[in-house]
Amino acid sequence: MAMERTAVNPVTWSADMGFNQGEVVSGHTRTLYISGQTAMSGDGKPQHDGDMAAQLKLSIDNLEAVLGEAGMSVANLVRLNVYTTDVDLLFQHYGALAARLAASRVAPTTTLLGVTRLAIPTLMVELEGIAVA
């Protein structure tokens, strides 16, 4: 049985912003829980100090790398948590994330949280997710 996704949106404003209020997922056989992905190089060094746009792009790239290693893609995301040290600054660059999701025709349930800091102080954004296939 192929995976089926059914959006649950008792209101419409969230779909206009690129996320669903809920999703019913059925027929899946595998679930991937993705640790927080940040702007880290392949050898574990933080990148792009002070550059939210570049950190967001690399965080998305790293999220996609984990998905790819599991034989999945952004289209398999059903949950995305976004943590940032500067919500206002992130919103200036959020279109990059929304565009990647839209390109995959996916609107995972999403929570965006402002935090005082991430594990590595120079990092400004972290993405974690759940994907199903």
Buried (B, 14 or more C-beta within 10 A) or exposed (E): EEBEBEBEBEEEEBEEEBBBBEBEBEEBEEEBEBEBBBBBEEEEEBBBEEBBBBBBBBBBEBBBEBBEEBEBBBBBBBBBBBBBBEEEBBEEBBEBBBEBBEEBEBBBBBEBEEEEEBEEEBBBBBBBBBBBB
